[in-house]
Amino acid sequence: MKGECLCGEIKFEIEGKLPNFYQCHCSLCRKATGSASNTATFVKTDSFRWLSGQSKISTFQKPTGYRNDFCSVCGSLVPNQLRDTGLVWIPAGLLNDVTASQISIHLHLSSSASWASESDGCVRLDGGPDSLESLNQALQKPSR
């Protein structure tokens, strides 16, 4: 299994079977990703290998220990060693290959964003919108 950041400067590889994913809905993960949640998993350190770009990794850490490593070129969150656990945190969105892994755990649902609830009435497209203007117009319509 291979993965890379948005710009492709940072690349990595995971050997063996990939575990299932979790989604964390806490406020820190929402702010770090700019989305409703963070989807990730953990792998053992000995099954993880950097292929390129380690010199492009920058780190942000809060006094509480919450840490994000990210590409200094494109800003993508990238894998990081979880303290002294023998595990590496893997952001699922960086993975290039098809995987049988699925989201199996949702964390911190009590602090989910109020706008993040599933909606059966929302528009679902297999591809992108026809244009940015058509997307903007659709966003102006009241929700069902």
N, C-alpha and C positions, 0 to 999 in steps of 0.2 A: 504494500500500500504506500503510495507516495502522496505528498502534499506540498503546497507552496503558498506564499503570500500573494496578494493581489498583483504586485508588479513582477513577481517571479524571482526576485533577488534571493529570497530565503527559501530553501528547499530542504525537505526531510523525507525520511523513509521509516516505515514501521514494518517489522517482521512479525509474522504469525497472525493469528486471528484477532480481529479488532473487537473489543467489548462493545456492548450497547452504549447508547448515549444518555445523558441527562440534560434537562433544560432547567436552568436556574433563572427565576423571575425576580430575584432581589434587586434592590435599587442600584447597588454597585455594578452588577452585571448588566443591567439595562443601560446605565450611563457609559460603561466601557464599550458596549456594542452599538449603542444608539438604536436599539430595537427592544422588543418586548421581553426577550430572554437571551440567554447565552446557551448554545448547544455544544456540548463537549463530552469528552471521555478521558480516561486515564489509561496509560500503558506502562508496563514495567520499563525501567531505564535501560535494561539490557536488550530490549527489543526496539529501541528508538535510536535513530542515527541521523545526524545532520549531514546533508549533502552539499550545501553551499549557503553562504550569506551570514554566518554567525557574527561577523563583524558589523553587520547592519542592524543588529538587535539592540534596542534601547529598553530600559526598564523604568516603570513607575511603580512605587510601592508606598502604600499608606502606612502610618505608624502602627496600625492594627495588624499589619502583616499581609493584607490584601495586596496582591501583586499582579501586574500586567506586563508582559514582555511584548514588544511590538516592533514591526519593521520601521526603521527610521526613514525609509524612502516613501512607502505608501501608507503607513499607519496601521496595517492589518495586525490584529492580535496574532501572536505566534506561540508555539509550544513553550512551556517552561517547566523546569524541575520543581516539584512540590516539596520544598524544604528538604528535610532529611528522610523522606518516605520511601525512596526507591521508585517513585512514580513520576511520570511526565504528563502534564496536562495538555490535551490535544483539542484545539478548536475544530469542531466537525466541519465547518464551512471551508476549511483549507484543504480537505481531502479531495484528490483528483479522481480516484478510482471508485468504481461501484462497490458498495459494501452491503452485506446482509444485516448490518447493525441497524437498530431502530431506537427511537426514543423510548426508554422504559421507565424513567423516573422524572417527575417534575418537582423541583425544590422551591421553597419560599413562595408558595402560591398566595399566602396571606398578604404578601407585599407586592403582588402583581400590579401592573399599571391598570388604572381604571378603564382605559381604552383597549386593553388587550384581550378581552373576552372573545371567544369564538362567536361568529355570527353566520347563521345559515343563510341570511338574506344578502350577504355581500357578493359582489361581482367576482367571478373566478375566471381567469383567462389562462389558457395553456401557454401562451406566449405573452409578449408585451403589448401595450396599447398601440393603436394605429399611429398616434402622435402624442407628444407631450401636451398639446392643447386639448386633445380629447380626454386624456387622463385628468388634467386640471378641471375640465368641465364636469366630469363624472364625480370628482371629489367635492364639488360645490353642491351636489344634490343631497337632500336629506337622506339619512339612513333609513332602511326599511324596517 
